[in-house]
Every structure is written in structure tokens, then in C-alpha cells.
């Protein structure tokens, strides 16, 4: 697990580990190895034998965006992405488009209009340069045909506070944090950047409904295994995950944490989806004017 204990990522891993232990007939233990955008955990996995006993927990950020950004910056990859094979998707975590209460922006349409009327003058924040929230803002601008100023912060808490204070006019954000701020009437949630409405935000329209299906910022939590793992082991874990994903207790616990269920698939379909993600985010960066500090 490339993230520290606590939080929705760790919760997802632990809830699934509990269910998989029974389905696979052996203990499944979560080992938190945070650091270096997933590289620390991956390197440990790659040092172990490909015997089906080790599963790596990855996300869209660690397994796609990280590699796309490194390639764009011409930074040597710390490991070959093909060293890990996709197994299955645990849950989805769509981002939402949000606005500061102090921005005067109340709808997605108003955001578009204000961006077009003030080219390069509105600020949006992210939880780091090259993060999914950063590139999500770029994708939003590309869809509108607009420009805005990106301000990177050191984490979600920092840029959320800047949004509340009005230092930022808008952002794309994780649904759980955004929902909590919305309940406190501290921000506006303008749209769900995904294909369907969320149970936790039933009145918030999707970007697809609003005429922007290309603004899909649906992240995922998924598992991978070391390349060379015998196919029967990969398939067994994938099938156990699919079965666990239909467990009512698991669904309740993860949906309460802001995750969306129903994304379980097969290793083959997940691998094809990964290739599509690489192409998509590479295109977003190539169309952008993002400058990274060297």
C-alpha cells in the first residue's frame, strides 16, 4: 500500500483485505509503504518473487499520471510500468468541480462564462504540481477553451483552505473533502466530473449532463501483481475481488467513504483501460502549457 494508514485509500485496502482473506482462504495483510508517489511500495513488490503472494495497491495517480508526467518532463522512469500487471479495480473515486463562495460562481455554466470573460485571471489550485487535481484543471480549461492560473499546494488540506478563503476561485477536488466543506456551506460543488451522479451529491449534475462528457476525472483504486505471476493466480485474485465488490457490508463501508462501486472487471479489460488512460493523459499534457520546475 503506497499510502499511509488512515484515509479512504487505506480504508479501501483494509476492507477488501478482510473480505479477500475469506474468499482466498489465507490471510491478506495490508503493509503500508508510503513515499515517492508509490515508487517505494512498487520497488518492494518487484524485489519479491512473482508467486502470487503479493498484491500492489495502485491508483490512477500512481500508475498513470505519475508516469505520464515523468515522460513529459523527460525524467527517467524509476521502474517500467509493464513490470506490474493490472488485476482488477476495487472502487472508483470521481473528482468534483468546486468553486469558492467568494468567487460569485454558482454553476458550471457560470464558471465557463467567468473563465472566458477573464482569460488567465482566475486561480485554481491543486494538491501538487503534476497531480491529478492539477491536470484535471488543465483538462477543464481545454474543454472550455480558456486559460487560468494554476497554484500548486502541498496537499489537499492546504488548497481546500485557500479555496475557502477565496485565494482560489475554483478547483477540482476529491468528493469526500468537497462534500464535507459543502455541508459546512464553505464552498460550492458545481459538477461531478464523471459519467453519473453520486449518491452523496444527488442534486449535483455531471459534466456529461452539462455537455462536457470529455471532462471525466474518475480516479480508481485498483490492484496489480508483479509481471510473470502465473495467470491462474492473477485470475483467482481478480475473481475474488469481483465477488467481494458485491458484498453489501463492503459496499456500505466504501460508499460512506465517498467511493463508487461497480467497476470490477477482468485483467484483460483493465489492461486495455490502462492503455486508454495513458493515451488520454499524455494528450492532455501535450495540449497544455504546463511548465515544470527542473
HELIX and SHEET records of a PDB file:
HELIX    1   1 UNK A    7  UNK A   24  1                                  18    
HELIX    2   2 UNK A   36  UNK A   38  5                                   3    
HELIX    3   3 UNK A   39  UNK A   47  1                                   9    
HELIX    4   4 UNK A   60  UNK A   60  1                                   1    
HELIX    5   5 UNK A   61  UNK A   65  3                                   5    
HELIX    6   6 UNK A   66  UNK A   72  1                                   7    
HELIX    7   7 UNK A   81  UNK A   83  5                                   3    
HELIX    8   8 UNK A  101  UNK A  103  5                                   3    
HELIX    9   9 UNK A  108  UNK A  117  1                                  10    
HELIX   10  10 UNK A  132  UNK A  144  1                                  13    
HELIX   11  11 UNK A  156  UNK A  165  1                                  10    
HELIX   12  12 UNK A  175  UNK A  183  1                                   9    
HELIX   13  13 UNK A  231  UNK A  244  1                                  14    
HELIX   14  14 UNK A  248  UNK A  256  1                                   9    
HELIX   15  15 UNK A  267  UNK A  287  1                                  21    
SHEET    1   A 6 UNK A  56  UNK A  59  0                                        
SHEET    2   A 6 UNK A 218  UNK A 226 -1                                        
SHEET    3   A 6 UNK A  84  UNK A 100 -1                                        
SHEET    4   A 6 UNK A 170  UNK A 174 -1                                        
SHEET    5   A 6 UNK A 123  UNK A 126  1                                        
SHEET    6   A 6 UNK A 149  UNK A 152  1                                        
SHEET    1   B 4 UNK A  56  UNK A  59  0                                        
SHEET    2   B 4 UNK A 218  UNK A 226 -1                                        
SHEET    3   B 4 UNK A  84  UNK A 100 -1                                        
SHEET    4   B 4 UNK A 187  UNK A 192 -1                                        
END                                                                             
